[in-house]
Amino acid sequence: MTSIYNSQDEAYKTPFGAVAAGIPLHFTLRVPADFHCKTPYLFLRPDKGTPRQLPLEAAGQQEGRDVFCLTWPAEEPGLYFYWFDLYTDYRKLYAGPLGEAYLTTETGTPYQLTIYDASYAVPKEAPGSVMYQIFPDRFLEGNPGKPLGFNERIYRADKRKEPYFWPTDLPDGRLTLDYFGGDLLGIQKRLPYLRSLGVGWIYLNPIFEAHSNHRYNTADYMQVDPYLGTNEDFVQLCAKAGELGIRILLDGVFSHTGSDSLYFNKEGRYPTHGAWQGPGSPYRDWYCFNPDGSYESWWGFLTLPTCNKRSASFRQFICGEGGVIDHWLSLGASGFRLDVADELPDDFIAEIRGAVKRHGEDKLLIGEVWEDASHKEAYGVRRKYFLGEELDGVMNYPFRTAILFFLSSGDAAGFADAVMSICENYPAPALSACTTHLSTHDTERILTALADEPLNGRDRDWQSGRRLSQSRYEEGLQKVKLAFVLQFTLPGIPCIYYGDEIGMQGYKDPFNRAYYDWTSGETRLIELIIELSKLRRNCSAFRNGRLHFSYHEPGLIVYERRDEQSAAAVSINFSGRDRTVELLGKRVAVSQMGYAWHWENWEQT
C-alpha cells in the first residue's frame, strides 16, 4: 500500500527526528481518497502520561489522495509517543479496539518523538574527531623495570603471551592480577603514531589506583595507579597530547569502588577508617549496608561494593569544588566517560555534567549505554540522558550491532532500519557526540567477530589461543575494512579500540585485552584509517551531515550525508559481484567485497 505516513520522510514530518523545544513540528497525512477519511486525529502522549487528541485539517488533494496537516509547537522537552486515528473502517490498517483504523509504525507500536532543551549543546570539536581507546596496561611499556606498586601483582615479561584466564593461573586464585606493564609514558611515546592516524581524542580505561589490571575497582580516585605512573606523568601526558591536538577522556567509575580501597578498606590495606570498619567511618554512608552488616555490591561481586549515589557526601566528593571531576580536569583531562551510566541516577549525572562543564563547554561527557539511550529504562525508570541536562553522547553500541549484522547477514534493509531508528530518536547534538565502536574491552575484537566462529557461550578454554587461518584472516580483513568505512562515515565519533588497526584477534575478556603487537607489520588497515581520517577532515558532511539511505539490496548499500557546505555518498558492496552505483550523480565502480565514496564541497559566499 502507498505510504500514508512516514516519520523519516520530510514530506510527512518536518523537521526530521528529534527536535529542540520551541521548534514547530509539521505532520502531514496522505490518505487514499477511497478511505473516505474526514477528520483524522493525532494522539500525542507524553511518556507515561495521558494522550492529547489533536485534529488534522484538510489541505486538499494530491494524486488521488486526501491531504491532512497539523502544526504542533513542541514546547516542552520530554519523550513523547504518537499515533494517528483515521476514523475509517478501512481494515488494511492496524485496527483499534472499536474497529477504527489506527496508523502506527509497521510493528504496530506508536512513533517516538524526542524533544530536547533548545540550549542542548556538545563540544564543537567532538563531531569532527577520531577517538582511540586504550586499555592502559596493554598498550606500551614505556618504563621497563618500574616497581609493580603492590606485592600481589604478577609481571608478564613475555608480551606475546595471552592474559591469564583461569584462577589457577595465579597463586592466590584471583584473576586480573597479571600486568604487562603498559603505562602513561608508553602512551606518551606513541602520541605521534596516534596523531598520524588522525586521532583527536584518547579514551583511557581506568587509570586511578586500583588492585586489578582493569582498574574498575577503584581504590583511590585522586591518584594515578603507581604502576601506570604518577599524577605528574598524567599532567605531562595531557600537555604533550595537547601540543598535537589530542584530548584525553577518562573513565569515571562512580557506581562502585573496590572493597580494597581507602574508602571501604575491607582488606585493611589502607590506614583509613573505611566503611567496612564501622558506622563511625566518614565513608560509611557512601555505601549501602543492611541491618545484618552485609552490603550491596555490583552484580553480586563482593569485591565491588555499590556506592550510595544518594549520599550528599559522596556526591560532593565526586562533583563538588575540588572533587574528583575538578581534580582531573584541572590536571589536563578533557572529559569523562561514565561507566555503567544506567546505574547512576539522572540527577547525579546532571550534577556530574555541571562539574564537567564548569571547566568549559569544550569538555566532553559520554556514557556507557548499550541500548537506544533515547528511551532506555533502567531499574524501572525511564532515563533522561538526551533531554539536554545530562550526557553529551553515549557509546553507540546499536551502530556496532547494526554493522556486524549487515556484514554477517548482508541484510542491507535491516541495517538501514536499525541505523535510521537511532538517527531519528537521538537529538542531532547527541548523535554527533556518540562514539561508534567496532570493538571495546567488553566485546570480541572486530576481526574475530566477523571472521571466526560465533562464541555461542563457549568457555575460556575454547577461546584460548584461537587464531584465524591465513585465508580466513585475509577474508576477515576485507570485511574489517568495510566495517571501518561504515564506522568513519556514519554519524558520530569513530572510536578505534587499540590494536584493531593491526588486525589483533580475541574473543571476550581477557582475550580482547592482549598486549599491543608492536611487531605486527600489518599496515593495510592503518593506511585505510589514515585515508578515512583525512576524508572526515576534508568533508564536513561526514562530521555534521544528515544521513539518507538512497539504495540498498542484499549485500549492497548506498547512503548520503549532506550539510550546508558539502555532500558525500558512500557505497559498501559484498554482494559477490562487481557493481556500478551512482554516487552524487557520478557512476562509480565498486568491486565485490569493496567500497567507494564520492564527495563535493561548495564554495562559501
BAFIDO-616770 format. One record per atom (N, C-alpha, C): x, y, z. Coordinates in steps of 0.1 Angstrom, whole numbers, plus 5000, padded with zeros to 4 digits. Layout:
BEGIN
XYZ
...
END
This chain:
BEGIN
500849885000
500050005000
500950125000
500550224992
501250354992
501350415006
502450475009
502650525023
501650635026
500950625038
500150735043
500950825051
501950775058
502750855067
504150785069
505150855068
506550805070
507250905079
507550865091
508150965101
509551005097
510250935088
511550965084
511651045071
510551075065
510451145053
509851285055
510551385051
510151525054
508951565046
508451485037
507251505031
506051485040
506351415051
505351375061
505551445075
506851465078
507151525091
508351605090
508251735094
509451825095
509351895108
510551915114
511851865110
512051715112
513051655106
513351515108
513751485122
513251375128
513751325140
513451405152
514351405162
514251475174
514351625172
513651705180
513551855177
513851925190
514352045189
514552135200
513252195204
513052215217
511852275222
511652415216
510352435212
510052565206
510152565191
510652455185
510652445170
509352375166
508452445158
507252385154
507452255146
506552165149
506552035141
505352035132
505651985120
504651985109
504351835106
503151795107
502751655104
501851655091
502051565082
501251555070
500851415068
499551385066
499051255062
498551265047
498851165039
498351155026
497551025025
496251035026
495350925027
494550905014
494650775009
493850744996
492450794998
491950854987
490550914987
489450814991
489750684986
488650584988
488650535003
489450595012
489350565026
488150645032
487750755025
486750845030
487050895044
488250945046
488650995059
488251145059
487551175070
487051315071
487951405080
488151365093
489051435102
489951345110
491151315105
492051235113
492551305125
492951235135
493451295147
494851235150
495751325155
496951285161
496851265176
497151155181
497151125195
498651135200
498851235209
500251265213
500251235229
501151145232
501251105247
502551135253
502651225262
503951235270
504251105276
505551075278
505950945283
505150915296
504450805296
503750755308
502550855312
502250945303
501151045306
499951015298
499051115298
497751095292
497851155278
497351085267
497451135254
496551255251
497051345243
496151455238
495651415224
494451465221
493851435208
493851565200
494651575189
494751695181
494251665166
493251745161
492751715148
493751775137
493751705126
494551745114
493451815105
493951925098
493051995090
493251955075
492151945068
492151915054
492952015046
493851965037
494652055029
494552025014
493351975009
493251954995
493551804992
493751784979
494151654973
495351664965
496151554965
497351544957
497351394951
497351384938
497451254931
496551154937
495251184939
494251094943
494251064958
494951154965
494951134980
494551264987
493851244998
493451355006
494551385016
494951515016
496051565024
495551635037
496151595048
495751655061
497051695068
496951815074
498151875080
497851925095
498951925102
498851975116
500252035120
500252145126
501452205132
501352215147
502352155154
502352155168
503652225173
503552305184
504652385188
505852315195
505652195200
506752125206
507452205217
506652255227
507152345236
507952285248
507652175252
508252115265
509152005261
510452015266
511351895265
510751775271
510951655265
510551535270
510451425260
510151305264
509951195255
508451175252
508051175240
506651155236
506451035226
505250995226
504850885217
503550935210
503450895197
502250945190
501750845179
500550855176
499950775165
498750855159
498150795149
497050865142
495850775142
494750845143
493450775142
492750835130
492550755119
491950805107
490350805107
489850735118
488350725118
487750685105
488250565101
487650505089
487650355092
486750285085
486650135088
487550055078
488450125071
489350065062
490149965070
490149835066
490649735075
492149695072
492749765063
494149725060
495149795069
494649885077
495549945087
495349875100
496249905110
496149835123
494849875130
494049775133
492649805138
492749835153
491949935157
491949975171
490849895178
490649905191
489749825199
488249845195
487949955189
486549985185
486349975170
487349925163
487249905148
487750025140
488150135147
488750245140
490050205134
490550275124
491850235118
492850325124
493850265131
494950345137
496150335128
496950445127
498150445119
499350455129
500150345129
501350345138
502450295130
503550255136
504750205129
504350065123
505250015115
505049885109
504949775119
505449795131
505349695141
504149705150
503349815147
502149835154
502349915167
503549965169
503850045181
503750195177
503550285187
503550425184
504850475179
504850585172
506050655168
506650725180
507950745181
508650815192
509050955187
508951045196
509351185194
510151235206
511351275203
512251325214
512351475212
511951545223
512051695223
513051735234
514151805230
515151835239
515351985241
515952015252
516152165255
516852235244
516452355241
516952425230
518452465232
518852465245
520252505248
521152395248
520652275245
521552155245
522652175234
523852155239
525052175230
526152075235
526952035225
528051945228
529352015223
530551975228
531752035223
531852045208
532152165203
532252185189
533252095182
534252055189
535351975183
534951825182
533951785190
533651645190
533251585177
532351635169
531851575157
532951545147
533951635146
535051615136
536151525141
536051465152
537151395158
537151245155
538351195157
538551045158
539051015171
538550915178
538950875191
539650735191
540550715200
541250595201
541250545216
540750425218
540550365231
541750285235
542350315247
543450235252
543150175265
543450045266
543449975279
544849985284
545050075294
546450125297
547550015299
547149905306
548249805309
548749735297
547949745286
548249655275
548749735262
549049865263
549349935251
550949935249
551650005258
553050005256
553750035270
554749955272
555549965284
556650075282
556450195286
557350295284
558450305294
558250245305
559250255316
559550115321
560250025314
560549895319
561249885332
560949785340
561649765353
561149855364
560049925362
559550005373
558949915384
558849965396
558249885407
556749855403
556249735407
554949695404
553949775413
554349825424
553549905432
552849835444
552449705442
551849625452
552349485450
552549415461
553249285461
552549175454
551249175454
550449065448
550449065433
550949175427
550949185412
551949095406
551549035394
552448945387
552849015373
554149025371
554649095359
554748995348
554249025336
554348945324
555348995315
556548935315
557648985307
557448955292
556848845289
556648805275
555348865270
555548965262
554349045258
553448965248
554048855242
553348775232
552348685239
552448655252
551548565258
550148625260
549148545260
547848595263
547648615278
546648705281
546448725296
545948595303
546248585316
545748475323
544248475323
543648355323
542248345321
541548255331
542248175339
541648095349
542348125362
541548115373
542148155386
543348065390
543447945384
544647865387
545847915381
545748015372
546948075367
547748155377
547048195388
547648295397
547748235411
548748265418
549048205431
547848205441
547248325442
546148335452
544748305446
544748265434
543448225428
542648345423
543148465424
542348575419
542848615405
541948635396
542248685383
542548835383
542948885371
543149025369
544349085377
545248995381
546449045388
547749035380
547648995367
548748985358
548849115350
550049175350
550349305345
551349295334
551149355322
552049355311
552949485311
552649575320
553549695322
553249815314
552149815306
551749945299
551550055309
551950175305
551950295314
551750425306
551650525314
551350665308
552550705299
553750675303
554950705295
554850635281
554450515281
554250445269
553250505259
552150555265
551150625257
551750755251
552550825260
553150955256
554150925244
554850815245
555850785234
555150755221
553850715221
553150675209
552250785204
552250905210
551351015206
551551055191
552851065186
552951095172
552350985163
552450865167
551750755159
550250775159
549650805171
548250825171
547750945163
548551045164
548251165156
548351135141
549251045137
549351015123
548050945118
547350875128
546050815124
544950915123
545151035127
544151135128
543451145141
543951085151
543351075164
543251215171
542151255176
541951385183
541551365197
541151245201
540751205215
541351075218
541851055230
542250925236
541350895247
540650785246
539750745258
540550635265
540850665278
541650575286
540750495295
540750365295
540150285305
540750325318
540250295330
540550355343
542050355345
542550475351
543950495354
544150515369
543050535377
543150555391
543650435398
544350455410
544850345417
543850245420
544150125418
543250005420
544049885420
543349775425
544049645427
543649545417
543649575404
543449485393
544049545381
544249465370
544849525358
543849605350
542549585353
541449665346
541149795353
541349795366
541249915375
539749965376
538849885373
537449925376
537049905390
537949865399
537749855413
538549965420
538150085418
538850205423
539250195437
540550225440
541050225454
541350375459
541750455449
541950595453
541650685441
540550755441
540150835430
541150955427
541950985436
542751105434
544251075429
544550955427
545950915424
545950825411
546950855402
547150755392
547750625398
547350515393
547850385398
549350395397
550150355407
551550375407
552250295396
551650185391
552350115380
552150185367
551150275366
551050355354
551850475354
552250525366
553050645367
552550735379
552650865378
552250955388
551251055382
550751135391
549851245387
550651345378
551951365381
552751445373
552951395359
553051255358
553151195345
551851215337
550751215344
549451245337
549451385332
549851485340
549951625336
550751635323
551951565323
552851575312
552151505299
551451395301
550851325290
549751425284
548951485292
547951575287
548551695280
549651745285
550351855279
550951815265
551651705265
552251655252
551151625242
550051565247
548951535237
548351665232
548151765241
547551885237
548451955226
549751945227
550552005217
550351945203
549851825203
549551755190
548051765186
547251845194
545851855192
545051735196
545551665207
544851545212
544351565226
543151525229
542551545242
542351405249
542351415262
542351285270
540951275277
540251165275
539051135281
539251025291
538851045303
539050945314
537750865317
538050745321
536950655325
536550685340
535250735342
534850765355
533950655360
534450585371
533750465376
533150515390
531950555389
531250625401
530150545407
529850425401
528750335406
529250245417
530550215418
531050125428
532550165430
533150115441
534550115442
535049975445
536349965447
536849835452
536549815467
536349695471
536349675486
537749695492
538749685484
540149705488
540549845484
539849945490
540050085487
540250165500
540750285499
540850355512
539550405517
538450395509
537150435513
536350325520
536550195515
535850085520
536750005530
537949975524
539049915532
538749785539
538049705532
537649565538
538949485540
539949495531
541149415532
542149475542
541849595547
542749665557
544149705551
544149735538
545449775532
545749915536
544749995538
544950145540
544850175555
545450285559
545350325573
544050395576
543150415567
541950485569
540950405577
540050475583
538850415590
537750405579
537850295571
536950275560
535550235564
534650235554
533250205557
533150065563
533949975559
533949835564
534249835579
535049935584
535449935598
534349975607
533250025602
532150055611
531450185608
530350205616
529450325614
530250465616
531350455623
532050585626
532850635615
532950555604
533750595592
533150715585
533950805581
533350925573
532850875559
533150755555
532750695542
531550605544
531050585556
530050485558
528850505549
528350625548
527150645541
527350655526
528650635521
528950625507
528550485502
528150395511
527850255507
526450225513
525950105509
524550065513
524649945521
524749965534
524849845543
523449805548
523249675550
522049615555
522149605570
521049595577
521049575592
521949465597
522149365589
522949255594
524449275591
524749395585
526149425583
526649385569
525749315561
526149285547
525949415539
526349415527
526249535519
525949505504
525349605498
525049595483
526349595475
526449515465
527649515457
527249505442
528149545433
527849555419
527749415413
526449385409
526149255403
526549135412
526549155425
526849045434
528349025437
529249105431
530649085433
531049165446
531349085457
531549145470
532849235470
533749215460
534849305459
534549435453
533249455449
532849585442
531649635450
531849695462
530649745469
530049865461
528749865461
527949965453
528050095461
528250205454
528250345460
526750385462
526550455473
525250515476
525250655468
524650655456
524550775448
523650885454
522950855465
522150955471
522851025483
524050975486
524851035497
525351175493
524951275500
525451405497
526951415498
527551345508
528951345510
529651285498
529151175493
529751115481
529651205469
528451255467
528351345455
529251465456
529351525468
530251635469
531651595466
532051475470
533451425467
533651415452
532651365445
532851355431
532651485423
531651565427
531251675418
531551815424
531851815437
532051945444
533352015440
533452135445
534752215443
535852135448
536852115440
538052035444
537851885445
536651835440
536351695440
537051625428
536651505426
537251415416
537251475402
536051525398
535951585385
536851705383
536851795393
537651915393
539151875392
539551775401
540951735402
541551695389
540851605382
541451555369
541351655357
540251725357
540151825346
541151935348
541451965361
542552065364
543852015360
544051885361
545351835357
545551815342
544451835334
544651835320
543651745312
542851665319
541851585312
540851675305
540151625295
539151695287
537751645288
537551555298
536251495299
536251355305
535051305306
534851175312
533951085304
534150955304
533250855300
532650795313
531350785315
530750735327
530550585325
531250505333
531050365333
529650335339
528950235333
527650185336
526750305340
526550395330
525750515333
524250485337
523750365333
522450325338
522250315353
523350295360
523350285374
523550415382
523650525374
523750655381
522450725379
521850775390
520550845388
520750975379
519651005373
519651125364
520151245370
519651275383
520151405389
521651395392
522151275395
523551265397
524351295385
523851235373
524551265361
524451415357
523351475360
523251625358
524251695367
524551655379
525551715387
526951695381
527151575376
528451545370
528651635358
527551655350
527651735338
528051885343
527351925353
527652065358
529152075362
529651975369
531051975373
532051975361
531651895351
532551885339
532452025331
531252075329
531152195321
531652325329
531852315342
532552425349
533852455343
534452355337
535852375331
535752405316
534552435311
534452485297
533452395290
532752455280
531852385272
532552285262
533852295261
534552205252
534852075259
534552055272
534751935279
533651835276
534051705274
533051605269
532651515280
531351475279
530751375289
529951275281
530451155280
529651045274
529450935284
528450855281
528050745290
528050615283
528350505291
528250375287
526750325287
526150325276
524750275274
524750185262
524250065264
524349965253
523149965244
522050025248
520850025240
520550165235
519350175228
518950305224
518750395236
519650495238
519650575250
518550675251
517850695240
516750795240
515550755248
515350625248
514150575256
514550465265
515750455270
516250355279
515550355292
515050245297
514550225310
515650145318
515950195330
516850115338
516350115352
516149995358
515649975371
514250045373
513450035362
512050085363
511950235360
513050295357
512950445355
513350475341
512550555334
512950605321
514050705322
515150695315
516250775316
516150905308
516751015312
516651145305
518051185300
518751095295
520151125290
520251235280
519251245271
519351325259
518351445259
517851485270
516951595270
517651735272
518951725274
519751855274
520451885287
520251805298
520851835311
521851725316
522051625307
522951515312
524151495303
524051395294
525151345286
525251425273
526551435269
526751485255
526451375245
526851255248
526651145239
526851015247
526650905240
526850765246
527750685237
528150575242
528850475233
527750415224
527850435211
526750395202
526850245199
526550165208
526650015206
525549975196
524350045194
523449995184
524050005170
524950105167
525650115154
526549995153
527249955163
528149845162
527349715159
526249695166
525349585163
524849585149
524549695144
524049705130
525149675120
526349725122
527449705113
527749555113
527849485124
528149345125
527049265118
525749305121
524649235115
524749245099
524949365094
525049385080
526149305074
527349315079
528549245074
528449095076
527649045084
527448905086
526348845078
525248915076
524048865070
523848925056
524349045053
524049105040
522749175040
522049175051
520649245052
520849395052
520849455040
521049595039
519849675044
518649625042
517449695046
517349695061
517749585068
517749575082
518749675088
519949685082
520949775086
520449915085
519849955074
519350095072
518350125083
517450035085
516350055095
516950075109
517949995113
518550005126
519250135128
520050175118
520750305119
519850425119
518850425110
517950535109
517050545122
516750435128
516050445141
516750525151
518150505152
518950585162
519050725157
519250755144
519250885139
517950965141
516850895141
515550955143
515350985157
515750905166
515450915180
516451005188
517651015183
518651095191
518651245186
518751335196
518951475192
520251485183
520151575174
521351595165
522651625173
522651705183
523851725190
524351605197
523451525203
523951395209
524451295199
523751285187
524151185177
525651225173
525951345171
527251385166
528351355177
527951345189
528951325200
528951185205
528151095199
528250955203
529450885197
530050795204
531250725199
530750595193
531250575181
530950445173
532150355175
531950235181
532950145183
532750015175
533849955170
533749825164
534149715174
534949755183
535349665194
535549755207
535449695218
535749755231
536349655240
536749695252
537249605262
536249505267
534949525263
533849445267
533349355256
533849365244
533349285233
534449205226
534049115217
535049055209
535649155200
536949135196
537549225186
536849205173
536849315165
536049315153
536449205143
537749185142
538249075132
537748935137
537848915149
537348785155
535848775153
535048885155
533648875154
533148855140
533948905130
533548895116
534048775109
535148715114
535748615106
535948475113
535848475127
535948345134
534548295137
534548175144
533348115147
532548195158
531248195158
530548265168
530848205182
530848285192
531248245205
530248145211
528948185210
527848095214
528048035228
528548115237
528648065251
529747975254
530647955244
531847865247
532747925258
533347835265
534147875276
535547925273
536247965283
537548035280
538647935275
538547805279
539447715273
539347705258
538047715253
537847715238
538347845232
538147955239
538648085233
540148095233
540748035242
542248055244
543048005232
543848095227
544848055217
544248055203
542948085201
542348075188
542948185178
543348145167
543748235156
543248195143
542948285135
542348255121
543448195112
542948105103
543848065093
544148185084
545248165076
545648285067
544548325058
543848225052
542748255042
541648325049
541248275061
540148345068
540548485073
541848495077
542348625081
542248725070
542648685058
542548775046
541148815043
540248715043
538848745041
538248835051
538648805064
538148885075
538649025075
539949045070
540549175069
539749265059
539249205048
538449275039
537149325045
536549245053
535349285060
535549395070
536749385077
537049485087
537249615080
537749615068
537949745060
536549805058
535549715054
534249765052
533649825065
533949755076
533449805089
534049935092
535349955090
535950085092
535350195084
535050165071
534450265063
533050305068
532350215072
531050245078
531150325091
532150285100
532350355112
532750495110
533550525101
534050665098
533150745091
532150695084
531250775075
529850785080
529450705091
528150725097
528250835107
527150895112
527250995122
527950955135
528551055141
529251025154
530751035153
531350995164
532850995166
533350845164
534050815154
534650685153
535650665164
535550545171
536550515182
537150385179
538550385177
539250275174
539750205187
539550085189
540050005200
541449965197
542349995206
543749975204
544049845198
544849835188
545249715181
544249665170
543049715170
542149685158
542749725145
543549835145
544149885133
545249795128
545749695135
546749605131
546149465130
544849445131
544249315130
544449225141
544449285154
544549195165
543249115167
543448995172
542248905174
542048875189
540848825191
540548785205
539048795208
538548695215
537148685219
537048785231
536148745241
535848845252
536948845262
536748935272
537648955283
538148815289
539448795290
540548885288
541248875274
540648795265
541348775252
541348895243
540448985246
540349105238
541249215244
542049175254
542849275262
544349235261
544749175251
546149135249
547049265248
548349235250
549349345248
549449385233
549549515230
549549555216
550749495209
550549435197
551549365190
552349475181
553449525188
554249625181
555149575170
555149435169
555949375158
555049325147
553849365147
552849305137
553249325123
553649445119
553949465105
552649485096
551449465101
550249475094
549949625093
549849675081
549649825079
548449855070
547849755064
546749775055
545549855061
545249815073
544149885080
544550025084
545850035088
546350175092
546250265080
546650225068
546550305056
545150355054
544150265055
542750295053
542350395064
542650375076
542250475087
542750615084
544050625080
544650755077
543850815066
543450745056
542650795045
541250845049
540650765058
539350795063
539350915072
540450925080
540551045089
540651175080
541451165070
541551285061
540251315054
539451215051
538151235045
537251315054
537251275067
536451345077
536851485079
538151515078
538651645080
538351735068
538351675056
538151755043
536751775040
535851695044
534451695041
533551715053
532951825055
532151855067
530951765068
530451725056
529251635057
529451515065
530651465066
530951345074
530951375089
531051505092
531051545106
529651575111
528951655102
527651705107
526451675098
526751615087
525651595077
524551505080
523351535076
522251445077
522451325069
522051205074
522151075067
520951035060
521150985048
519950935040
520450815032
519650705033
519950585026
519250595012
520050595002
519450614989
519150484981
519950374984
519650254977
520250134985
519550024985
520049904992
519449784986
520249674985
519749544982
520649444990
520449324990
521249234998
522749244995
523549275005
524949295003
525449414997
524549514994
524949634987
524149754993
524849864996
524149975002
524750104997
523950204995
524450344992
523750445001
524550535007
523950635015
524650765013
523950875017
524551005015
524551085029
525451175030
525551275041
525551405035
524751505040
524751635035
524651735046
525351845044
525151965053
525252085044
525352205050
525252325042
526452355033
527552285037
528852315029
529252205019
528652085021
529151975013
528151855013
528451765004
527651645002
528651525000
528251415005
529151295003
528251175001
528751074994
527950944992
528950834993
528450724999
529350605002
528550484997
529350384992
528750254989
529650144995
528950045000
529549925006
529049804998
529949724992
529449614984
530149484988
529349384992
529949254993
528849154989
528249194977
527149114971
527648994964
528948984962
529548874955
529948904940
529649024936
530049064922
530349214922
531149244912
531449394910
530149464906
530049584911
528849664908
529249804904
528249874897
528450014894
527250084901
527550194909
526550264916
526650414913
525550484916
525550624914
525850694927
526850774928
527250854940
527251004936
526251074941
526051214938
526051244923
525351154916
525251174901
526351114893
527351064900
528551014893
528550854893
528750794882
528750654881
530150604886
530150514896
531350474903
531350314904
532450254900
532550114901
532950074916
532349964921
532649914934
532849764933
534049724936
534449584935
533649504945
533549374942
532949284952
533949284965
533249284976
533949304989
534749434988
534049544984
534749674982
533849784987
534449904985
533750024990
534150134980
533350244980
533650364973
533050484979
533550604977
532950724982
533250834972
532350934972
532551054964
531951164972
532651284972
532251394980
532451524972
531751624976
531851754969
531651864980
532551964980
532352084988
531952194979
531152294985
530652404978
531352524983
531652624974
532352744978
531452824987
532052884998
531352965007
531253115001
530053175003
529853304998
529653405009
END
